[in-house]
Amino acid sequence: MKTEKNVVPAILTDKKEKLLDMVDNCSQFCNYVQIDIMDGVFVPSKSISVADLKGVRFPVKSEAHLMVAKPLEWIEAFKNAGSHRIIYHFEIPNEHLRIIEAIKKLNLEVGLAINPSTKIKDFSFLVDKLDSVLFMSVIPGFYGSKFIPEVLDKIKEFKKIYPGKCTGIDGGVKAENTSTIAQSGVDYVCVGSAILNAANPKNAYLEIKDLLNE
């Protein structure tokens, strides 16, 4: 039986009220979202702060995509908000094992995000410690960035080596390229502007989900 591939709306904003509105909107048509966090250091843009998450409890399952230089500062806040997976970036100059251990200590899943220029051999020593790997198909830091198709070849190669590892793609995913992306073998796609900036986010979500699983 074919396993259904998932579409995950990726929510990015620098305003707490807008974050809550976007999550609530997405909860009307899906059961899982990604919260994008940017610190203005690891990437040039900035999103909400740790303080903005105080007292927040998301009404839907979620994962945090931490595009930040210091992921340890965010883990507890997302645990308290009800998130079940923390994704941090391989490219930060930090202690990977310490970060992974801190996430698992809070009984959260660990995901590793991989920038387009990072090679599989660079992070292969960590794969068996991860619950998922998220391949960036854009240079991270901006909504609506241009899709980098060469990343699909890297995903195909990764899936040959690690067929059982949950694998996602994030960045530049739209209805027009979803069918091609599906052929790479990814288990889920993260979609930002193509859903959240659409005239009808629910219809945009359903269209991409249908294309992904056709």
Order of alpha helices (4+ residues) and beta strands (2+ residues): beta-alpha-beta-beta-alpha-beta-alpha-beta-alpha-beta-alpha-beta-alpha-beta-alpha-alpha
